[in-house]
Amino acid sequence: MTAMRRPKHNRESHPQLKGFFFDTETKKYYKLPKTHDPIAWVPAKQKVSITSPKRLSRRKHLILAHLREREVDASVTLNVARRRVSMRSLFSLLRKDSSDSKAFALQRGITAAAPHPCNSTMVVADQFASLKFLQWNKTAQCIPLSGAELVTSLAWQRDTSSMQPMLLCSFLGSPPCDPDVRMEQSRIVRSNTKTVHLYRQGSCTNNDGRFAQGNSWSVVDPWSVLWNPCNPSQFVVGCGRKSRNAVLVDVQSRRWLTAPDGRNQSDVFAQAISPSNDKIIVNGTRSGLLWIWDVRASKRSMEESIMHTDKRRNRSATNTSVKHLVLCRDMIHLVRQQGSGELSIFDLRMHRKLAELVKPFKSSTKMMRFDVDSTESIIACADLNAMSSVNFYELNSGQHFSTLRAPTKSKHAVGQVHWSNDTELWMVSENLVTLHPLF
């Protein structure tokens, strides 16, 4: 009988209590929290990871990955310093007293200005088309230009190896008879004679005041001139629609290259060339748009949708006009300033604004120009809220870190700021020029 009996199963039954959990290992009840899920108390089985060989030939979405990398890189490059700012320059700007500066008062309004690349000299052009050379310990020399009525732009040759650089001067002739109209903005002047003259610097520093005139070129509405930083014998001219808006001139061979025709026929007021590549020329127009001219290509690039302005905020044509441009060595970052005072940093890869350093003003300013030091780390810009002050921004982060105030006050606000060998700063208003040494 005992052999026929079935063996009893070794079962350990335990009643299930509400709100408690029975552990089979310790054989005890444990109270559960109210928000706890009983399933989570069950010990999970250990997972074994199975490795499989990578498929090297598998095709991914390369275009989407490239766009994501470009999107992230565009937002990171502004915050990560490409090159460290010199602490000496930062502390000098913060601690330097403005009492060492010297002011040059002018009776006539200034239309253009350009600092000498080698010495402490500033050349300015007034409304009666006469050039004045301002120096620290010398009296100002006034040289009238024959046949000129309104100087639109001045540019010194940026060749530091040459002790006698050349000066470019673009002006318009034969203005209207009404003197009130002549004193207004240069865009109103319409004439038959528009030329770009090249002058030698050697004779203008003598005491006799002679001025050596070199070559001359007839260009339709030469609004801006700029020397090529890579080739000291070439310069570009921003002009009107009849000259296709831009011309590249070679001084030695006396040849020029005209930009290809495009949709944007607005006058070119500002141009920029990178010190690392002289084949790309960025042009800023009166309408506020930008277009890029590659001298190796037969068509314009980025002409349709590059950095449009807000027409609802800036309805005036004077406000939207581009006053000054600077293209960095990396060929990515572009600094632009408009007639309304807006100062912004753009990314040419994304065609969008990275940072807005200065917000636009309702009123327009005739003379607007910022400047960037040789290391491309500090931006000096006029403060439109204050009459005689200059703000300094860091190009890498876009943050404001210092303000310089001139001791001599003027009726007109500072419009143009020029660096001179990273050691001096020129502040130009409509009737006052101030030289401030930084070191």
Rosetta blueprint (number, residue, H / E / L):
1 M L
2 T L
3 A L
4 M L
5 R L
6 R L
7 P L
8 K L
9 H L
10 N L
11 R L
12 E L
13 S L
14 H L
15 P L
16 Q L
17 L L
18 K L
19 G L
20 F E
21 F E
22 F E
23 D E
24 T L
25 E L
26 T L
27 K L
28 K E
29 Y E
30 Y E
31 K E
32 L L
33 P L
34 K L
35 T L
36 H L
37 D L
38 P H
39 I H
40 A H
41 W H
42 V L
43 P L
44 A L
45 K L
46 Q L
47 K L
48 V L
49 S L
50 I L
51 T L
52 S L
53 P L
54 K L
55 R L
56 L L
57 S L
58 R L
59 R L
60 K L
61 H L
62 L H
63 I H
64 L H
65 A H
66 H H
67 L H
68 R H
69 E H
70 R H
71 E H
72 V H
73 D H
74 A H
75 S H
76 V H
77 T L
78 L L
79 N L
80 V L
81 A L
82 R L
83 R L
84 R L
85 V L
86 S L
87 M H
88 R H
89 S H
90 L H
91 F H
92 S H
93 L H
94 L H
95 R H
96 K L
97 D L
98 S H
99 S H
100 D H
101 S L
102 K E
103 A E
104 F E
105 A E
106 L L
107 Q L
108 R L
109 G L
110 I E
111 T E
112 A E
113 A E
114 A E
115 P E
116 H L
117 P L
118 C L
119 N L
120 S L
121 T E
122 M E
123 V E
124 V E
125 A E
126 D E
127 Q L
128 F L
129 A L
130 S E
131 L E
132 K E
133 F E
134 L E
135 Q E
136 W L
137 N L
138 K L
139 T L
140 A L
141 Q E
142 C E
143 I E
144 P E
145 L L
146 S L
147 G L
148 A L
149 E L
150 L E
151 V E
152 T E
153 S E
154 L E
155 A E
156 W E
157 Q L
158 R L
159 D L
160 T L
161 S L
162 S L
163 M L
164 Q L
165 P L
166 M E
167 L E
168 L E
169 C E
170 S E
171 F E
172 L E
173 G L
174 S L
175 P L
176 P L
177 C L
178 D L
179 P H
180 D H
181 V H
182 R H
183 M L
184 E L
185 Q L
186 S H
187 R H
188 I H
189 V L
190 R L
191 S L
192 N L
193 T L
194 K E
195 T E
196 V E
197 H E
198 L E
199 Y E
200 R E
201 Q L
202 G L
203 S H
204 C H
205 T H
206 N L
207 N L
208 D L
209 G L
210 R L
211 F L
212 A E
213 Q E
214 G E
215 N E
216 S E
217 W E
218 S E
219 V L
220 V L
221 D L
222 P L
223 W L
224 S E
225 V E
226 L E
227 W E
228 N L
229 P L
230 C L
231 N L
232 P L
233 S L
234 Q E
235 F E
236 V E
237 V E
238 G E
239 C L
240 G L
241 R H
242 K H
243 S H
244 R L
245 N L
246 A E
247 V E
248 L E
249 V E
250 D E
251 V L
252 Q L
253 S L
254 R L
255 R E
256 W E
257 L E
258 T E
259 A L
260 P L
261 D L
262 G L
263 R L
264 N L
265 Q L
266 S L
267 D L
268 V E
269 F E
270 A E
271 Q E
272 A E
273 I E
274 S E
275 P L
276 S L
277 N E
278 D E
279 K E
280 I E
281 I E
282 V E
283 N E
284 G E
285 T E
286 R L
287 S L
288 G L
289 L L
290 L E
291 W E
292 I E
293 W E
294 D E
295 V L
296 R L
297 A L
298 S L
299 K L
300 R L
301 S E
302 M L
303 E L
304 E L
305 S L
306 I L
307 M L
308 H L
309 T L
310 D L
311 K L
312 R L
313 R L
314 N L
315 R L
316 S L
317 A H
318 T H
319 N H
320 T H
321 S L
322 V E
323 K E
324 H E
325 L E
326 V E
327 L E
328 C L
329 R L
330 D L
331 M L
332 I L
333 H E
334 L E
335 V E
336 R E
337 Q E
338 Q E
339 G L
340 S L
341 G L
342 E L
343 L E
344 S E
345 I E
346 F E
347 D E
348 L L
349 R L
350 M L
351 H L
352 R E
353 K E
354 L E
355 A E
356 E E
357 L E
358 V E
359 K L
360 P L
361 F L
362 K L
363 S L
364 S L
365 T L
366 K L
367 M L
368 M L
369 R E
370 F L
371 D E
372 V E
373 D L
374 S L
375 T L
376 E L
377 S L
378 I E
379 I E
380 A E
381 C E
382 A E
383 D L
384 L L
385 N L
386 A L
387 M L
388 S L
389 S E
390 V E
391 N E
392 F E
393 Y E
394 E E
395 L L
396 N L
397 S L
398 G L
399 Q L
400 H E
401 F E
402 S E
403 T E
404 L E
405 R E
406 A L
407 P L
408 T L
409 K L
410 S L
411 K L
412 H L
413 A L
414 V L
415 G L
416 Q E
417 V E
418 H E
419 W E
420 S E
421 N L
422 D L
423 T L
424 E E
425 L E
426 W E
427 M E
428 V E
429 S L
430 E L
431 N L
432 L E
433 V E
434 T E
435 L E
436 H E
437 P E
438 L L
439 F L
